[in-house]
């Protein structure tokens, strides 16, 4: 495989960054995952971290060097992430289990599959045109579908933060899995949280991704989104990927041809329990519990 990839996350105008992002690749498969811990629920950053880490660890256990059934893997991995969040909530005696959105994408054999819950998005572009994007599981998306509002109203509507489908909590998630999508040279995928897509248009995303080098494109979009959102802006995170790139001057270019079968490269944001949530002598115990929970659920078969 040959591709370029770049990810970034910013706190925006919030006190904490509840977004988590990661990518991991073997010789023959690439995983990208992004999660947005939902405000209004306890420790959204914990739910997002558990989701990203559980899915990434499962990928590393089963992609040797590729997945047998990517669609089935994605559905099972998101379901296990949901169970891991609830399991950790019980361990920590959190009365209202943390919640998070999630999008995960697998690419292998020149084909992409993805699964999502909530309103974090995946966009697929080819030749500067949008091919498809995920369908938000949100109140404003329902209103858009029914013709009550237009797309430009989504980012400012009073119900813009109401998401009806997520990982974590008492209701089982409705995990939406895409059909296989063939990729061609120079196709772009952008995965991002609503802190980014709520402030930029699809046309702005496409133009930026195709006109600027990948890292500059992502940082430009995030700068623009932060500027528009102002001091009260949401967390914002993105992972961008260009397929079959051959630009050797690109610092974010990856070739996996020389990788051994059972090796992985991973880049992931981290979570450290806050002293505001736990006494100092409890932090190590909480970290150990989280690691055990992730191991328990990522080891299950897809």
SULUR-V847617 format. One record per backbone hydrogen bond with DSSP energy under -1.0 kcal/mol. CO is the residue of the C=O (numbers start at 0). NH is the residue of the N-H. E is the energy in kcal/mol with one decimal. If there is no record, write none. Layout:
co=CO nh=NH e=E
co=CO nh=NH e=E
This chain:
co=0 nh=255 e=-2.3
co=1 nh=243 e=-2.4
co=2 nh=253 e=-3.5
co=3 nh=241 e=-2.4
co=5 nh=239 e=-2.8
co=7 nh=237 e=-2.5
co=9 nh=235 e=-2.0
co=10 nh=13 e=-1.4
co=17 nh=36 e=-2.6
co=19 nh=34 e=-2.7
co=20 nh=268 e=-2.4
co=21 nh=32 e=-2.6
co=22 nh=266 e=-2.6
co=23 nh=30 e=-3.2
co=24 nh=264 e=-2.0
co=28 nh=25 e=-2.6
co=29 nh=106 e=-2.5
co=30 nh=23 e=-2.3
co=31 nh=104 e=-3.0
co=32 nh=21 e=-2.0
co=33 nh=102 e=-2.4
co=34 nh=19 e=-2.6
co=35 nh=100 e=-1.9
co=37 nh=40 e=-1.1
co=42 nh=46 e=-1.5
co=43 nh=47 e=-2.3
co=44 nh=48 e=-2.3
co=45 nh=49 e=-2.6
co=46 nh=50 e=-2.0
co=47 nh=51 e=-2.5
co=48 nh=52 e=-2.7
co=49 nh=53 e=-2.4
co=50 nh=54 e=-2.3
co=51 nh=55 e=-2.3
co=52 nh=56 e=-2.6
co=53 nh=57 e=-2.0
co=54 nh=58 e=-2.2
co=55 nh=59 e=-2.0
co=56 nh=60 e=-1.2
co=57 nh=61 e=-1.5
co=58 nh=62 e=-2.5
co=61 nh=63 e=-1.3
co=65 nh=63 e=-1.2
co=68 nh=72 e=-2.6
co=69 nh=73 e=-2.6
co=70 nh=74 e=-2.1
co=71 nh=75 e=-2.4
co=72 nh=76 e=-2.9
co=73 nh=77 e=-2.3
co=74 nh=78 e=-1.9
co=75 nh=79 e=-2.4
co=76 nh=80 e=-1.9
co=77 nh=81 e=-2.1
co=78 nh=82 e=-2.0
co=79 nh=83 e=-2.4
co=80 nh=84 e=-2.1
co=81 nh=85 e=-1.9
co=82 nh=86 e=-2.4
co=83 nh=87 e=-2.4
co=84 nh=88 e=-2.1
co=85 nh=89 e=-1.9
co=86 nh=90 e=-1.9
co=87 nh=91 e=-2.3
co=88 nh=93 e=-2.9
co=98 nh=37 e=-1.9
co=99 nh=166 e=-2.9
co=101 nh=116 e=-2.3
co=102 nh=33 e=-2.5
co=103 nh=114 e=-2.4
co=104 nh=31 e=-2.5
co=105 nh=112 e=-2.5
co=106 nh=29 e=-2.3
co=107 nh=110 e=-1.1
co=109 nh=182 e=-2.8
co=110 nh=107 e=-2.1
co=111 nh=180 e=-2.6
co=112 nh=105 e=-2.7
co=113 nh=177 e=-3.2
co=114 nh=103 e=-2.5
co=115 nh=175 e=-2.1
co=116 nh=101 e=-2.4
co=117 nh=136 e=-1.8
co=120 nh=191 e=-2.3
co=121 nh=133 e=-1.9
co=122 nh=189 e=-2.1
co=123 nh=130 e=-3.3
co=123 nh=131 e=-1.3
co=124 nh=187 e=-2.3
co=125 nh=128 e=-1.7
co=128 nh=125 e=-2.6
co=131 nh=123 e=-2.6
co=135 nh=137 e=-1.1
co=136 nh=163 e=-1.3
co=137 nh=141 e=-1.7
co=138 nh=142 e=-2.0
co=139 nh=143 e=-2.2
co=140 nh=144 e=-2.8
co=141 nh=145 e=-1.7
co=142 nh=147 e=-2.5
co=143 nh=146 e=-1.4
co=149 nh=152 e=-1.9
co=150 nh=153 e=-1.3
co=152 nh=156 e=-1.4
co=156 nh=159 e=-2.0
co=158 nh=161 e=-1.9
co=161 nh=138 e=-2.4
co=166 nh=99 e=-1.7
co=175 nh=115 e=-2.0
co=180 nh=111 e=-2.7
co=183 nh=186 e=-2.0
co=186 nh=242 e=-2.5
co=187 nh=124 e=-3.1
co=188 nh=240 e=-2.4
co=189 nh=122 e=-3.1
co=190 nh=238 e=-2.5
co=191 nh=120 e=-2.7
co=192 nh=195 e=-1.8
co=192 nh=196 e=-1.8
co=193 nh=197 e=-1.8
co=195 nh=198 e=-1.9
co=200 nh=204 e=-2.1
co=201 nh=205 e=-2.6
co=202 nh=206 e=-2.6
co=203 nh=207 e=-2.1
co=204 nh=208 e=-2.6
co=205 nh=209 e=-1.9
co=206 nh=210 e=-1.3
co=207 nh=211 e=-1.9
co=212 nh=216 e=-2.8
co=213 nh=217 e=-2.4
co=214 nh=218 e=-2.3
co=215 nh=219 e=-2.4
co=216 nh=220 e=-2.4
co=217 nh=221 e=-2.3
co=218 nh=222 e=-2.5
co=219 nh=223 e=-2.4
co=220 nh=224 e=-2.4
co=221 nh=225 e=-2.6
co=222 nh=226 e=-2.4
co=223 nh=227 e=-2.3
co=224 nh=228 e=-2.3
co=225 nh=229 e=-2.0
co=229 nh=232 e=-1.6
co=232 nh=12 e=-1.9
co=235 nh=9 e=-2.9
co=236 nh=192 e=-1.7
co=237 nh=7 e=-2.3
co=238 nh=190 e=-2.8
co=239 nh=5 e=-2.2
co=240 nh=188 e=-2.4
co=241 nh=3 e=-2.3
co=242 nh=185 e=-2.7
co=245 nh=247 e=-1.2
co=246 nh=249 e=-1.6
co=249 nh=252 e=-1.7
co=251 nh=4 e=-1.9
co=253 nh=2 e=-2.2
co=255 nh=258 e=-1.9
co=259 nh=262 e=-1.4
co=264 nh=24 e=-2.2
co=266 nh=22 e=-2.1
co=273 nh=276 e=-1.2
co=273 nh=277 e=-1.9
co=278 nh=281 e=-2.1
co=281 nh=285 e=-2.5
co=282 nh=286 e=-2.5
co=283 nh=287 e=-2.2
co=284 nh=288 e=-2.4
co=285 nh=289 e=-2.5
co=286 nh=290 e=-2.4
co=287 nh=291 e=-2.2
co=288 nh=292 e=-2.2
co=289 nh=293 e=-2.6
co=290 nh=294 e=-2.2
co=291 nh=295 e=-2.3
co=292 nh=296 e=-2.1
co=293 nh=297 e=-2.5
co=294 nh=298 e=-1.4
